[in-house]
Protein backbone atom coordinates (compact mmCIF):
# COMPACT_ATOMS: atom_id res chain seq x y z
CA UNK A 1 0.00 0.00 0.00
CA UNK A 2 1.38 3.42 -0.96
CA UNK A 3 2.25 5.79 1.84
CA UNK A 4 0.20 8.99 1.88
CA UNK A 5 -0.01 12.40 3.52
CA UNK A 6 -3.05 14.61 4.08
CA UNK A 7 -3.04 18.04 2.43
CA UNK A 8 -5.52 20.91 2.57
CA UNK A 9 -5.44 24.25 0.76
CA UNK A 10 -6.35 27.67 2.09
CA UNK A 11 -6.78 30.91 0.15
CA UNK A 12 -5.43 33.62 2.47
CA UNK A 13 -4.82 36.62 0.19
CA UNK A 14 -7.69 39.12 0.51
CA UNK A 15 -6.78 41.17 -2.58
CA UNK A 16 -6.51 38.17 -4.91
CA UNK A 17 -9.27 36.69 -7.09
CA UNK A 18 -10.52 33.12 -6.71
CA UNK A 19 -7.78 30.66 -7.60
CA UNK A 20 -7.19 27.26 -9.17
CA UNK A 21 -4.62 24.94 -7.60
CA UNK A 22 -2.82 22.29 -9.64
CA UNK A 23 -0.80 19.40 -8.24
CA UNK A 24 1.80 17.95 -10.61
CA UNK A 25 0.02 19.69 -13.50
CA UNK A 26 -3.43 18.28 -12.72
CA UNK A 27 -6.34 20.36 -11.34
CA UNK A 28 -6.81 19.63 -7.64
CA UNK A 29 -8.92 22.54 -6.38
CA UNK A 30 -10.81 24.97 -8.61
CA UNK A 31 -12.38 28.39 -8.07
CA UNK A 32 -11.22 28.64 -4.44
CA UNK A 33 -12.39 31.96 -2.92
CA UNK A 34 -10.55 34.05 -0.31
CA UNK A 35 -11.08 32.69 3.18
CA UNK A 36 -11.88 29.13 2.13
CA UNK A 37 -9.96 26.16 3.50
CA UNK A 38 -10.52 22.84 1.74
CA UNK A 39 -11.07 19.45 3.26
CA UNK A 40 -7.99 17.25 3.46
CA UNK A 41 -7.03 15.28 0.35
CA UNK A 42 -4.65 12.32 0.29
CA UNK A 43 -1.47 12.64 -1.77
CA UNK A 44 1.40 10.22 -2.12
CA UNK A 45 4.23 10.81 0.33
CA UNK A 46 6.82 12.31 -2.02
CA UNK A 47 7.63 15.62 -3.71
CA UNK A 48 4.83 17.40 -5.60
CA UNK A 49 4.82 20.51 -7.79
CA UNK A 50 2.07 22.95 -6.80
CA UNK A 51 0.93 25.88 -8.94
CA UNK A 52 -1.67 28.52 -8.18
CA UNK A 53 -3.35 30.67 -10.84
CA UNK A 54 -6.29 33.06 -10.91
CA UNK A 55 -9.43 31.02 -11.67
CA UNK A 56 -9.63 30.23 -15.38
CA UNK A 57 -6.14 31.60 -16.13
CA UNK A 58 -3.29 29.40 -17.38
CA UNK A 59 -0.50 31.62 -16.04
CA UNK A 60 0.44 30.74 -12.47
CA UNK A 61 1.25 33.35 -9.83
CA UNK A 62 2.90 30.84 -7.51
CA UNK A 63 4.94 27.72 -8.25
CA UNK A 64 6.36 25.67 -5.37
CA UNK A 65 7.50 22.14 -4.65
CA UNK A 66 6.39 20.49 -1.43
CA UNK A 67 7.96 17.41 0.13
CA UNK A 68 5.36 15.30 1.91
CA UNK A 69 6.16 12.72 4.56
CA UNK A 70 3.88 9.76 5.19
CA UNK A 71 1.23 9.98 7.90
CA UNK A 72 1.52 13.77 8.28
CA UNK A 73 -1.04 16.52 7.67
CA UNK A 74 -0.17 19.73 5.80
CA UNK A 75 -1.87 23.08 5.19
CA UNK A 76 -0.76 24.88 2.04
N, C-alpha and C positions, 0 to 999 in steps of 0.2 A: 504494500500500500504506500502510495506517495506521501511524503511528509508535506504538511500544509501550514500556513499562517493565516490569521484573520486580519483583514484590512478594511478600514472604512475611510470614506472621503468626506471632508468638510470644506465648504466654500466660505471663506472668512474675509473676503475683500469687499467692503461695502460699496466701493466705487466701480466695481467690475460688473459686466453683464453676466447672465447665466453662462455656465461653462459646460463643455464636454470633456470627459476624461478618458484617455485611451491607455490601455496596458499592453505593452508589446505590440503596438500598432492596431489593436482591436478595441472597438468601443466597449467601455465598461460601465460608465455612468454618463447619461445624456441630459442636457438641459437642467443642470443643477443650479438652483438659485442661491443667492447670498443667504447665509444663515442656516442652510440645510446641512445636516450630517446624515450620511447614508447608513444603512444597516451594514453589518460586517459581511464581507464576501471572502470566500476561501481562495487563496492563491498558493501555488506551489512554493515551497521554501527554497528560494534561489533568488538571483538578481532579476529585476524587472525594470523595463524602461517605461516611464510614466510621462505622458504629455497632456497638457491642459490647453484648451483653445476656447475662445468665445463660441457659444452655441451656434452650430451651423457653419463655422469658419474652419478652413483646413490649416491655417497658419497658427501654430502653437505659440503661446506666450510664456510657457514654462516647460522645460524638458529636464527630467531628473532620472537617475537610476536609484532604485531602492534595493537593499539587500535584506531579504526576509529570512528569519530563522524559524525553524519548525516550532509549533506549539506556542507562538507568541502572537499578541494582538497589536496592531499598529493603527494609528490615525494619521492620515496624510492630508 
